[in-house]
């Protein structure tokens, strides 16, 4: 069972180690001492300025390399290619008819050319 | 710590331009450094781990999504995982640091008091190191970073009440452990 979800109304836990009021339960006094001991023994630690600047410079170099490696942004193409503007909105039946006519014209031209070559 | 919203803007900026990551680095270096230091107890290892944490954060920044958690929580999760890996990779557990020894060896004033303080710190670190990772995180955020229960709850992903309850039980356990180690003051 995970007991970490149990509730408590401890003034020690509330205050982080400082006495919350003048009347502190005798049972809690030792916990206050423990909290104070923790505060005293765990002061915030700061990195040395040399380390901070060195790591900052290294991270900046890495960041720049990443940006250059990524290069220019790719243009994402749409899911479907758009129709050419003059044909956009034209009826499919009309398009088929025009295509058929162009095919017939082409065949006629090929036929005439072969006929001339023979004669 | 600032609001998650303020961080979101900084993160979006850094996601668009990695060079802007420097702002986040400056803002959270001390937090990450302190968090790691109290879990590995050596300046050399701390610096190595902190560098790896920020490199990893930079590399995976594009994958970061707030999801209601602040950026600091995401950073500390990376820190937590790398520190856990580091502990696993150590053949033996170190509870005393040569860095500390050298730091106090140079100072000749009040040697006895310093030795006592150092001994107390050593015992306390040993006792904290025996806590579960979640409780270690709680103690460090509370006492090394001085965060409020609400801030800790945001980082650890639980309610302020749950933080309060966990802190109470952790202090009870720590007190027992300290008494067992002979620290009664």
Interface residues (C-beta under 8 A of the other chain):
Chain A: X3 X4 X5 X6 X7 X8 X9 X10 X12 X13 X14 X16 X17 X30 X31 X33 X34 X35 X37 X38 X39 X41 X42 X43 X44 X45 X46 X47 X51 X52 X55 X56 X58 X59 X60 X62 X63 X64 X66 X67
Chain B: X17 X18 X19 X21 X22 X25 X26 X29 X30 X33 X34 X37 X38 X47 X50 X51 X54 X55 X58 X120 X121 X124 X134 X139 X140 X142 X143 X144 X145 X146 X148 X149 X158 X161 X162 X163 X164 X165 X166 X167 X168 X169 X171 X172 X174 X175 X178 X183 X185
